[in-house]
Amino acid sequence: MQAELVRVMGSANEELNLRTQPPAIIMMAGLQGAGKTTTVAKLGRHLKEKKKKRVGVVSADVYRPAAIKQLQTLADDNGLKFFESDASEKPVDIVNRALDAAKRQFIDVLIVDTAGRLHIDDQMMGEIKELHAAINPIETLFVVDSMTGQDAANTAKAFHDALPLTGVILTKADGDARGGAALSIRHITGKPIKFIGVGEKTDALEPFYPDRLASRILGMGDMLSLIEDIENKVDKKKAEKLAKKIQKGKGFDLNDFKEQLQQMQDMGGLTAMMDKLPGMGGIPKDVKDKVNDKDLARQIAVINSMTPQERQFPGLIKGSRKQRIADGCGLDLQAVNRVLTQHQMMEKMMKKFSKGNIVGMMRGMKANMRGMRM
């Protein structure tokens, strides 16, 4: 069953084709509300950080000046070069001017955000076909909201008929919806799903791996993605430092615990991590809903209310100190007790791993899992 699902969704992840005279043009198409503009920034950040490319972005959405402004803000926040555009110009003129500037500034990749409408119409398709013919992008990516179900498949067919698509990016791809959308879109367009958006932040874009999604659809989890998340987002120097500290018998204090909580936040919180664990597919939704990522923020608030001495020596925290901490963060005594209990559990676990580096352990797990899968 898993092998058949993988075959239907594509045998492997297909990377972007950037083998052309720079700048390589990537054109993004899709309906309004699919998260296209945010995805432009996510893809730009991915290419900049993972592929070490100089990335420029330009908006050809002359119908929504707010979309142009949004892209400029996102570009500034993520270190991408933003090329100006004006709602009074033609999309073709906007992109050609950006292309000339990108060549002069030695930009490797230019990502073009196109206009999205609330529904497909002939005028929209005529405009986007004209723009495509004028700029001849090496990649034409269809951005679609995986939560729209059958509508996503219908929209995919319309864009597939109008444009020579090279790939698809699924946005809002969390929960079981991504499976159905991935299967139907791949079947209709015959084009590979290259990325999935898994959150609102600009680092929440992942290459699409059919085998991993097949595992998740079948309730087998996606441990490989979780391990890679940990490898990519955990500060390796801090992990090494913590491992050495525990090896020397210095213990795992509340400052260390706070750092672990912050790293879990960086990985999208407990719910994002739970989704990737084997067996979670069978857990009832109401049980999953009880896992609240706001708890991480509350735990951090409790630790922030402690004195430096209390964080270093948790054994000091008794009666009146607990009440002072609870008052300081605006929570009850139960919240303080929970943090102390969880810290003790984490401390015991850390001692078990004290002989090896945590990131190294994750790499070993990943190698073993790949071997098992082969």
C-alpha positions in Angstrom: 0.0 0.0 0.0 2.8 2.5 0.9 4.7 1.6 -2.3 1.6 2.2 -4.4 0.9 5.6 -2.7 4.5 6.7 -3.3 4.3 5.6 -7.0 1.1 7.7 -7.5 2.6 10.8 -5.8 6.0 10.6 -7.5 8.9 8.3 -6.7 11.1 11.0 -5.1 11.5 14.6 -4.3 12.2 16.7 -7.4 14.4 19.7 -6.9 14.0 23.0 -8.7 15.8 23.3 -12.0 18.0 26.4 -11.9 20.4 25.3 -14.6 20.2 28.4 -16.9 21.9 31.7 -17.5 21.3 33.7 -14.3 18.9 35.0 -13.2 16.8 31.8 -13.3 13.2 33.0 -13.4 10.6 31.2 -11.2 7.0 32.2 -11.9 4.4 31.6 -9.2 0.7 31.2 -10.2 -2.4 30.5 -8.2 -5.7 31.8 -6.9 -5.9 34.7 -4.3 -5.9 33.3 -0.8 -3.7 30.3 -1.5 -0.8 32.0 0.3 1.1 32.8 -2.9 2.9 36.0 -1.8 4.0 34.4 1.5 5.2 31.3 -0.5 7.4 33.6 -2.7 9.2 34.8 0.5 9.4 31.2 1.9 10.9 29.9 -1.4 13.3 32.9 -1.6 14.5 32.2 2.0 14.9 28.5 1.2 17.0 29.2 -1.8 19.1 31.8 0.1 19.8 29.7 3.1 19.9 26.1 1.8 21.2 26.7 -1.8 23.3 29.9 -1.1 21.6 31.8 -3.9 21.2 35.6 -4.3 17.5 35.9 -4.6 15.4 38.8 -6.0 11.5 39.0 -5.9 9.1 41.1 -7.8 5.3 41.4 -7.7 3.3 41.6 -10.9 0.0 41.8 -9.0 -1.2 45.2 -10.3 -4.7 44.6 -8.9 -3.7 44.5 -5.2 -1.2 47.2 -4.2 -1.4 45.6 -0.7 0.2 42.5 -2.1 3.1 44.5 -3.5 3.6 46.1 -0.1 3.3 42.7 1.6 6.0 41.2 -0.6 8.3 44.2 0.0 8.0 43.7 3.8 8.6 40.0 3.6 11.6 40.5 1.3 13.1 43.1 3.7 12.6 40.7 6.7 14.3 37.8 4.9 17.2 39.5 3.2 15.8 39.2 -0.3 16.3 41.8 -3.0 12.9 43.5 -3.7 12.3 45.1 -7.1 9.8 47.9 -7.2 6.5 47.7 -9.1 3.7 50.1 -9.6 0.0 49.2 -9.9 -0.3 51.6 -13.0 2.2 49.5 -15.1 1.6 46.4 -17.2 2.8 43.1 -15.5 5.1 42.4 -18.5 6.9 45.8 -18.2 7.3 45.4 -14.4 9.0 42.0 -14.8 11.2 43.0 -17.7 12.5 46.0 -15.7 13.1 43.8 -12.7 14.9 41.3 -14.9 17.3 43.9 -16.3 18.0 45.1 -12.8 18.6 41.6 -11.6 21.2 41.0 -14.3 23.1 44.1 -13.4 23.1 43.1 -9.7 24.2 39.5 -10.3 21.0 38.0 -8.9 21.0 34.2 -9.2 17.2 33.7 -9.0 14.3 36.0 -9.7 10.9 34.9 -8.2 7.9 36.5 -9.9 4.6 36.8 -7.9 1.6 37.0 -10.2 -1.9 38.3 -9.7 -4.4 35.9 -8.1 -8.2 36.2 -8.4 -10.9 34.8 -6.2 -11.9 32.5 -9.1 -10.7 31.5 -12.5 -11.7 33.7 -15.4 -10.6 34.1 -19.1 -9.1 37.6 -18.5 -6.9 36.2 -15.7 -5.7 33.2 -17.7 -5.1 35.4 -20.8 -2.9 37.8 -18.7 -0.8 35.1 -17.1 -0.3 33.3 -20.4 0.9 36.5 -21.9 3.3 37.1 -19.0 4.6 33.6 -19.2 5.3 33.9 -23.0 7.2 37.2 -22.4 9.5 36.1 -19.6 9.9 32.4 -20.4 10.5 31.2 -16.8 12.6 28.0 -16.2 10.2 27.0 -13.4 6.4 27.7 -13.4 5.0 26.7 -10.0 1.4 26.4 -9.2 0.6 27.4 -5.6 -2.5 25.8 -4.1 -4.2 25.7 -0.7 -4.4 22.0 0.2 -7.3 22.6 2.6 -9.7 23.4 -0.3 -10.0 19.7 -1.2 -11.7 19.1 -4.5 -11.6 22.8 -5.4 -7.8 22.5 -5.3 -8.0 19.7 -7.9 -10.3 21.8 -10.2 -8.1 24.9 -9.9 -5.0 22.7 -10.7 -6.7 21.5 -13.9 -7.4 25.0 -15.1 -3.9 26.2 -14.5 -2.4 23.0 -16.0 -4.5 23.6 -19.2 -3.4 27.2 -19.5 0.3 27.1 -18.5 3.3 24.7 -19.0 3.6 24.0 -15.2 6.8 22.5 -14.0 5.7 21.8 -10.4 3.3 22.4 -7.5 3.6 23.9 -4.0 1.0 22.8 -1.5 0.3 25.5 1.1 -1.5 25.1 4.5 -0.4 21.4 4.3 -1.1 20.1 7.8 -3.3 17.3 9.0 -4.8 14.7 6.7 -5.9 17.2 4.0 -2.5 17.3 2.4 -2.7 13.6 1.5 -5.9 13.9 -0.5 -4.8 17.2 -2.2 -1.4 15.8 -3.0 -2.9 12.6 -4.6 -5.5 14.5 -6.7 -3.3 17.3 -7.8 -0.5 15.0 -8.9 -3.0 12.8 -10.8 -4.6 15.7 -12.6 -1.5 17.7 -13.6 1.1 14.9 -13.8 3.5 17.5 -12.4 5.7 16.9 -9.3 4.8 18.5 -5.9 8.1 20.2 -5.1 7.4 21.8 -1.8 4.8 21.9 1.0 4.1 24.9 3.3 3.7 23.6 6.8 3.1 26.9 8.8 2.9 30.6 8.6 6.5 31.5 9.3 8.9 32.0 6.4 11.0 29.0 7.4 7.9 26.7 7.2 8.5 25.4 3.7 9.7 21.8 3.2 10.8 19.8 0.1 8.0 17.3 -0.7 9.0 13.7 -0.1 6.3 11.3 -1.4 7.5 8.4 0.8 7.2 10.5 3.9 3.7 11.6 3.1 2.7 8.1 2.3 3.9 7.1 5.8 1.9 9.8 7.4 -1.3 9.0 5.4 -0.9 5.4 6.6 -0.3 6.5 10.2 3.4 5.5 10.2 4.6 9.0 11.1 7.4 11.0 9.5 10.3 10.5 11.8 12.9 11.4 9.1 11.4 14.9 8.7 11.3 15.3 12.5 14.9 14.2 12.9 15.9 16.6 10.0 14.0 19.4 11.8 16.0 18.8 14.9 19.3 18.6 13.0 18.5 21.9 11.1 17.0 23.9 13.9 18.8 22.9 17.0 21.8 25.0 17.7 24.5 22.4 17.4 27.1 24.4 19.5 24.6 24.7 22.3 23.7 21.0 22.0 27.5 20.1 22.2 27.9 22.4 25.2 24.9 20.9 27.0 26.2 17.3 26.4 29.6 18.2 27.8 28.1 19.9 30.8 26.0 16.8 31.6 28.9 14.5 31.0 30.9 16.4 33.6 28.1 15.8 36.1 27.1 19.4 36.3 23.4 18.6 35.8 20.6 19.9 33.7 19.2 23.1 35.3 16.1 25.2 34.5 18.1 27.5 32.2 18.9 24.4 30.1 15.2 23.4 30.3 14.1 26.8 29.1 16.5 26.5 26.1 14.9 23.1 25.2 11.4 24.6 25.3 12.5 27.5 23.1 13.9 25.1 20.5 10.7 23.1 20.5 8.9 26.4 19.8 11.3 27.0 16.9 10.3 23.6 15.4 6.7 24.6 15.3 5.6 23.5 18.7 4.3 20.2 20.1 1.5 19.7 17.6 3.8 20.0 14.6 6.2 17.5 16.2 3.4 15.1 17.2 2.1 15.0 13.6 5.4 13.4 12.6 5.5 10.7 15.2 4.4 7.1 14.3 1.0 6.1 15.5 -0.4 9.6 15.9 -2.7 9.1 12.9 -4.8 6.8 15.1 -5.2 9.2 18.0 -8.7 10.9 18.2 -8.7 14.6 17.1 -10.2 15.7 20.5 -7.2 14.2 22.3 -4.7 15.9 19.9 -6.5 19.2 20.4 -5.7 19.1 24.1 -2.0 19.5 23.2 -1.7 23.2 23.4 1.4 25.0 22.1 0.6 27.9 24.4 1.7 25.6 27.2 5.3 26.1 26.0 5.0 29.9 26.3 3.5 29.5 29.8 6.4 27.2 30.9 8.9 29.7 29.6 7.0 32.5 31.5 7.2 30.5 34.8 11.0 30.0 34.4 11.4 33.8 33.5 9.8 34.6 36.9 12.5 32.8 38.8 15.7 34.3 40.1 19.0 33.3 38.4 19.9 31.3 41.6 16.6 29.4 41.5 17.1 28.5 37.8 20.5 27.2 38.6 19.5 25.3 41.8 15.8 24.2 41.4 16.0 22.4 44.8 15.7 25.8 46.4 12.2 26.3 45.1 9.8 25.6 48.0 6.6 27.0 49.4 6.8 30.8 49.5 9.2 30.9 46.5 6.7 28.9 44.4 3.9 31.4 45.3 6.2 34.4 44.4 7.0 32.8 41.0 3.3 32.1 40.3 2.4 35.7 41.2 5.2 37.0 39.0 4.0 35.2 35.8 0.3 35.5 36.5 -0.3 31.7 36.7 -1.3 29.4 39.5 0.8 27.1 41.8 -0.1 24.1 39.7 1.7 25.7 36.7 4.8 26.1 38.7 4.7 22.6 40.0 4.2 21.2 36.5 7.3 23.0 35.3 9.4 21.6 38.1 8.0 18.1 37.6 8.7 18.2 33.8 12.2 19.6 34.5 12.9 16.6 36.8 11.7 14.1 34.1 13.8 15.9 31.4 16.9 15.9 33.7 16.6 12.1 34.1 16.3 11.6 30.4 19.3 13.9 29.7 21.5 11.9 32.1 20.7 8.8 30.0 21.9 10.6 26.9 24.9 12.1 28.6 27.4 9.7 26.9 26.5 10.9 23.5 25.7 14.1 21.7 22.0 14.6 21.0 22.4 15.8 17.4 24.8 12.8 16.8 22.2 10.5 18.2 19.6 11.9 15.8 21.9 11.4 12.9 22.4 7.8 13.9 18.7 7.3 14.1 18.2 8.7 10.7 20.9 6.4 9.2 19.2 3.4 10.8 15.8 4.4 9.5 17.1 4.9 6.0 18.7 1.5 6.2 15.5 -0.1 7.4 13.5 1.5 4.6 16.0 0.4 1.9 
